[in-house]
Amino acid sequence: MEPRIEIARADRPDAVALMAALDTYLEALYPAASNHLLSVGELLKPEFVFLVASIEGQTVGCGALRNCGEYGEIKRMYVKPEQRGKRIGVLLLSRLETLAAEQGLRVLRLETGVAQPESLRLYERCGYRRIGAFGPYAEDPLSLFYEKTL
């Protein structure tokens, strides 16, 4: 079944639970200084659009777009481990790219970690290329930075 991708509030209980799972996952992979987690409250700010993916009414993934003015930033991308390999991440990313283009953004950037091979494959297959640290990020041997021109 094709996942349903929709704009949602980040404080929906199913979204909060999904992000808690993401936080637990990332905290097991990286030290606190290398985790750049956003709170639910931050995701409710007007510069963000938050998406959820669901299959048969079950929330299985999420992602967010931050409009930084001169570029957009992808944040909070996550697909439940048991749902990976079903193109949910591709669909979320594609929808975030469409929303960015609709906002007039021509460049998307993101930070991800070296210990997340699924994420690295997703971004590279979707046309993102490695860049140096940007915006608020410092160089970190556990972080990789990507960019895509829309």
Number of C-alpha atoms within 10 A of each C-alpha: 6 12 20 17 18 14 15 15 17 26 16 11 10 15 23 15 13 22 25 14 15 20 18 11 12 19 14 10 16 15 10 11 8 19 17 16 15 12 14 16 9 12 20 14 11 9 13 20 22 22 23 25 25 16 15 10 9 11 19 24 28 29 24 24 26 21 19 14 11 10 18 28 22 23 22 23 21 24 26 14 10 8 13 14 11 13 14 24 24 15 16 25 22 13 18 24 22 14 15 23 15 10 12 15 20 15 16 24 24 22 21 22 19 15 14 11 10 12 17 17 11 15 20 14 11 13 12 19 14 15 14 14 17 14 9 6 13 11 12 13 9 15 19 18 20 22 23 20 13 13
